[in-house]
Amino acid sequence: MFVLLLANAEVEEWATWERQRRETWLRGPNRLRWSPMYYARTAQLAAEGALSLILRTSIRDVYDRLIFAGIDWEDEHTVYRTSATRRKK
C-alpha cells in the first residue's frame, strides 16, 4: 500500500487553495462572462456560423429566402397588403 506523506505546510496550502476555489464557485459566474474576451469569442463564433451557413447554402436559396423575408416585412409594415399577390407558392 502506498502512503503519501505531506508536510503540514503543504496540507495547509492545499486547504487554502481548495477553500478559495469553493468560495469562488459559490459566488456563481465570474466576471469573465462579461469581459471583452467573452464578447470577442461570441462574435467570432457568430461569424464562423454565418460563414458556414453561407458556404452550405446555394445562392438561389439565399436569394429566395431574402425575397420572402422582404415580402413578409412589407405585409407586416405597410398599410396596403399588395405583396401577397406576388408571393410564389
N, CA and C of each residue as an Amber inpcrd file, in Angstrom:
protein
   267
   0.8410000  -1.1680000   0.0000000   0.0000000   0.0000000   0.0000000
   0.8880000   1.2340000   0.0000000   0.5010000   2.1960000  -0.8460000
   1.2780000   3.4210000  -0.9820000   0.6890000   4.4980000  -0.0890000
   1.4710000   5.0850000   0.7470000   1.0080000   6.1330000   1.6570000
   1.7330000   7.4170000   1.2840000   0.9460000   8.4460000   1.0500000
   1.5180000   9.7320000   0.7060000   1.6140000  10.5770000   1.9660000
   2.8000000  10.9690000   2.2930000   3.0030000  11.7850000   3.4780000
   3.2290000  13.2370000   3.0510000   2.4340000  14.1150000   3.5700000
   2.5670000  15.5240000   3.2470000   2.9300000  16.3020000   4.5010000
   3.7020000  17.3240000   4.2960000   4.0450000  18.1960000   5.4150000
   2.8290000  19.0410000   5.7580000   2.7520000  19.4700000   6.9990000
   1.6240000  20.3000000   7.4260000   1.4830000  21.5570000   6.5730000
   2.6020000  22.1440000   6.1490000   2.5570000  23.3480000   5.3180000
   1.8840000  23.0510000   3.9730000   2.1770000  21.8800000   3.4030000
   1.5600000  21.5050000   2.1280000   0.0650000  21.2710000   2.2810000
  -0.3240000  20.6550000   3.3660000  -1.7470000  20.4200000   3.6230000
  -2.4700000  21.7440000   3.7930000  -1.8760000  22.6580000   4.5370000
  -2.4930000  23.9690000   4.7400000  -2.5810000  24.7530000   3.4320000
  -1.5550000  24.6580000   2.6140000  -1.5610000  25.3540000   1.3180000
  -2.6810000  24.8120000   0.4360000  -2.8070000  23.4900000   0.3880000
  -3.8790000  22.8900000  -0.4060000  -5.2500000  23.2790000   0.1450000
  -5.4070000  23.2530000   1.4740000  -6.6940000  23.5900000   2.0930000
  -7.0860000  25.0300000   1.7830000  -6.1220000  25.9320000   1.8060000
  -6.3940000  27.3390000   1.4730000  -6.8300000  27.4660000   0.0210000
  -6.1030000  26.7940000  -0.8680000  -6.4510000  26.8360000  -2.2810000
  -7.8560000  26.2640000  -2.5100000  -8.1510000  25.1470000  -1.9010000
  -9.4600000  24.4910000  -2.0580000 -10.5710000  25.3760000  -1.4990000
 -10.3500000  26.0140000  -0.3830000 -11.3430000  26.9050000   0.2220000
 -11.6500000  28.0720000  -0.7280000 -10.6130000  28.6570000  -1.3020000
 -10.8130000  29.7600000  -2.2440000 -11.5590000  29.2990000  -3.4930000
 -11.2110000  28.1160000  -3.9640000 -11.8890000  27.5830000  -5.1530000
 -13.3750000  27.3940000  -4.8920000 -13.7090000  26.8550000  -3.7420000
 -15.1140000  26.6150000  -3.4050000 -15.8780000  27.9180000  -3.1830000
 -15.2500000  28.8980000  -2.5680000 -15.8970000  30.1940000  -2.3800000
 -16.1730000  30.8590000  -3.7270000 -15.2190000  30.7520000  -4.6260000
 -15.4120000  31.3020000  -5.9680000 -16.5700000  30.6100000  -6.6660000
 -16.6500000  29.3040000  -6.5410000 -17.7350000  28.5510000  -7.1670000
 -19.0830000  28.9630000  -6.5800000 -19.1490000  29.1720000  -5.2840000
 -20.4150000  29.5500000  -4.6280000 -20.8860000  30.9350000  -5.0480000
 -19.9520000  31.8160000  -5.4110000 -20.3330000  33.1700000  -5.8470000
 -20.9940000  33.1630000  -7.2130000 -20.8720000  32.1040000  -7.9380000
 -21.5340000  31.9930000  -9.2340000 -20.6110000  32.3760000 -10.3740000
 -21.2330000  32.7220000 -11.5270000 -20.4360000  33.0300000 -12.7220000
 -19.4480000  34.1540000 -12.4430000 -18.2740000  33.9980000 -12.9840000
 -17.2620000  35.0200000 -12.7490000 -17.3840000  36.1540000 -13.7550000
 -16.5540000  37.1440000 -13.5970000 -16.6180000  38.3320000 -14.4460000
 -16.1480000  38.0450000 -15.8680000 -15.5240000  36.9090000 -16.1010000
 -15.0550000  36.5840000 -17.4370000 -16.2010000  36.5580000 -18.4360000
 -17.3870000  36.1640000 -17.9800000 -18.5370000  36.0870000 -18.8800000
 -18.8650000  37.4490000 -19.4800000 -18.6110000  38.5060000 -18.7690000
 -18.9400000  39.8360000 -19.2620000 -17.6970000  40.5970000 -19.6890000
 -16.6260000  39.9300000 -19.9090000 -15.3850000  40.5870000 -20.2960000
 -15.3500000  40.7940000 -21.8100000 -14.4820000  41.6760000 -22.2680000
 -14.3300000  41.8630000 -23.7230000 -13.9550000  40.5790000 -24.4420000
 -13.1880000  39.7020000 -23.7800000 -12.8210000  38.4370000 -24.4210000
 -14.0440000  37.5610000 -24.6690000 -15.0060000  37.6040000 -23.7460000
 -16.2350000  36.8220000 -23.9250000 -16.9800000  37.3020000 -25.1720000
 -17.1130000  38.6200000 -25.3080000 -17.8340000  39.1630000 -26.4590000
 -17.0660000  38.9300000 -27.7540000 -15.7460000  39.0060000 -27.7020000
 -14.9510000  38.7380000 -28.8960000 -15.1240000  37.2800000 -29.3320000
 -15.1290000  36.3710000 -28.3780000 -15.3110000  34.9460000 -28.7070000
 -16.7100000  34.6940000 -29.2580000 -17.7210000  35.3400000 -28.6720000
 -19.0830000  35.1860000 -29.1590000 -19.2050000  35.7190000 -30.5840000
 -18.5950000  36.8640000 -30.8530000 -18.6240000  37.4320000 -32.2070000
 -17.9080000  36.5120000 -33.1940000 -16.7880000  35.9320000 -32.7660000
 -16.0680000  35.0120000 -33.6360000 -16.9370000  33.8000000 -33.9690000
 -17.6160000  33.2370000 -32.9790000 -18.4750000  32.0820000 -33.2310000
 -19.6310000  32.4350000 -34.1560000 -20.2040000  33.6250000 -33.9860000
 -21.2940000  34.0570000 -34.8560000 -20.8060000  34.2160000 -36.2950000
 -19.6330000  34.8050000 -36.4670000 -19.0850000  34.9820000 -37.8160000
 -18.7790000  33.6310000 -38.4650000 -18.2080000  32.7160000 -37.6950000
 -17.9240000  31.3820000 -38.2410000 -19.2090000  30.6480000 -38.5920000
 -20.2340000  30.7990000 -37.7690000 -21.5170000  30.1720000 -38.0670000
 -22.1500000  30.7410000 -39.3200000 -22.0770000  32.0670000 -39.4720000
 -22.6290000  32.7070000 -40.6750000 -21.8910000  32.2300000 -41.9210000
 -20.5750000  32.1750000 -41.8440000 -19.7920000  31.7050000 -42.9850000
 -20.1240000  30.2550000 -43.3180000 -20.2960000  29.4460000 -42.3070000
 -20.6520000  28.0490000 -42.5190000 -22.0040000  27.9330000 -43.2240000
 -22.9760000  28.7200000 -42.7750000 -24.2910000  28.6880000 -43.4250000
 -24.2230000  29.1630000 -44.8680000 -23.4380000  30.2040000 -45.1000000
 -23.3180000  30.7310000 -46.4630000 -22.6810000  29.6990000 -47.3840000
 -21.6510000  29.0200000 -46.9020000 -20.9620000  28.0550000 -47.7520000
 -21.7840000  26.7920000 -47.9900000 -22.6900000  26.4840000 -47.0840000
 -23.5080000  25.2750000 -47.2330000 -24.7980000  25.5220000 -47.9980000
 -25.1710000  26.7710000 -48.1800000 -26.4480000  27.1020000 -48.8020000
 -26.1940000  27.6610000 -50.1930000 -27.0390000  27.2790000 -51.1460000
 -26.8650000  27.7820000 -52.5010000 -27.3060000  29.2480000 -52.5690000
 -26.7580000  29.9690000 -53.5210000 -27.0840000  31.3850000 -53.7020000
 -28.5710000  31.5440000 -54.0120000 -29.1130000  30.6410000 -54.7860000
 -30.5380000  30.7230000 -55.1350000 -31.4210000  30.5940000 -53.8890000
 -31.0900000  29.6720000 -52.9890000 -31.8640000  29.5140000 -51.7610000
 -31.7950000  30.7700000 -50.8950000 -30.5980000  31.3390000 -50.7830000
 -30.4400000  32.5690000 -50.0030000 -31.2670000  33.6800000 -50.6290000
 -31.1890000  33.8270000 -51.9500000 -31.9430000  34.8590000 -52.6650000
 -33.4480000  34.6850000 -52.4390000 -33.9320000  33.4630000 -52.5740000
 -35.3630000  33.2110000 -52.3730000 -35.7980000  33.5350000 -50.9500000
 -35.0030000  33.1530000 -49.9780000 -35.3630000  33.4390000 -48.5760000
 -35.3580000  34.9370000 -48.3000000 -34.4250000  35.6640000 -48.9080000
 -34.3970000  37.1140000 -48.7270000 -35.6190000  37.7680000 -49.3710000
 -36.0180000  37.2910000 -50.5290000 -37.2120000  37.8340000 -51.1950000
 -38.4480000  37.6020000 -50.3330000 -38.5980000  36.3750000 -49.8290000
 -39.7640000  36.0860000 -48.9820000 -39.7310000  36.8820000 -47.6870000
 -38.5480000  37.0870000 -47.1300000 -38.4440000  37.9040000 -45.9210000
 -38.8510000  39.3420000 -46.2180000 -38.4600000  39.8540000 -47.3720000
 -38.8660000  41.2090000 -47.7660000 -40.3670000  41.3160000 -47.9650000
 -40.9650000  40.3140000 -48.5800000 -42.4220000  40.3070000 -48.7680000
 -43.1280000  40.2580000 -47.4240000 -42.6550000  39.4020000 -46.5250000
 -43.2460000  39.3390000 -45.1800000 -43.1230000  40.6740000 -44.4570000
 -41.9710000  41.3200000 -44.6010000 -41.7650000  42.6240000 -43.9720000
 -42.7900000  43.6400000 -44.5110000 -42.9670000  43.6620000 -45.8250000
 -43.9490000  44.5750000 -46.4070000 -45.3520000  44.2690000 -45.9030000
 -45.6890000  42.9930000 -45.8330000 -47.0170000  42.6070000 -45.3620000
 -47.2660000  43.0730000 -43.9290000 -46.2520000  43.0050000 -43.0980000
 -46.4160000  43.3820000 -41.6930000 -46.3630000  44.8790000 -41.4560000
 -45.6750000  45.6230000 -42.3110000 -45.3980000  47.0230000 -42.0030000
 -45.9620000  48.0230000 -43.0040000 -46.8010000  47.6070000 -43.9140000
 -47.4060000  48.5670000 -44.8260000 -48.9150000  48.5170000 -44.6950000
 -49.5260000  49.6390000 -45.0640000 -50.9890000  49.7320000 -44.9890000
 -51.6050000  48.8960000 -46.0970000 -51.0370000  48.9730000 -47.2790000
 -51.5710000  48.2380000 -48.4180000 -50.9190000  46.8650000 -48.4900000
 -51.7100000  45.8440000 -48.4740000 -51.1870000  44.4780000 -48.4650000
 -51.1670000  43.9150000 -49.8880000 -50.4320000  44.5750000 -50.7680000
 -50.4130000  44.1490000 -52.1660000 -49.3900000  43.0570000 -52.4380000
 -48.4160000  42.8960000 -51.5580000 -47.3510000  41.9440000 -51.8460000
 -47.8170000  40.4940000 -51.7680000 -48.9230000  40.2310000 -51.1140000
 -49.4100000  38.8550000 -51.0070000 -49.7660000  38.2910000 -52.3720000
 -50.1470000  39.1570000 -53.2890000 -50.4840000  38.6670000 -54.6270000
 -49.2380000  38.2930000 -55.4150000 -48.0690000  38.7970000 -55.0290000
 -46.8330000  38.4850000 -55.7190000 -46.1530000  37.2420000 -55.1810000
 -46.6230000  36.7600000 -54.0340000 -45.9520000  35.6530000 -53.3500000
 -45.9910000  34.3840000 -54.2120000 -44.8270000  33.7200000 -54.3120000
 -44.7660000  32.4340000 -55.0190000 -45.1640000  31.3330000 -54.0630000
 -45.8140000  30.3440000 -54.5390000 -46.2120000  29.2000000 -53.7040000
 -45.3540000  28.0230000 -54.0340000
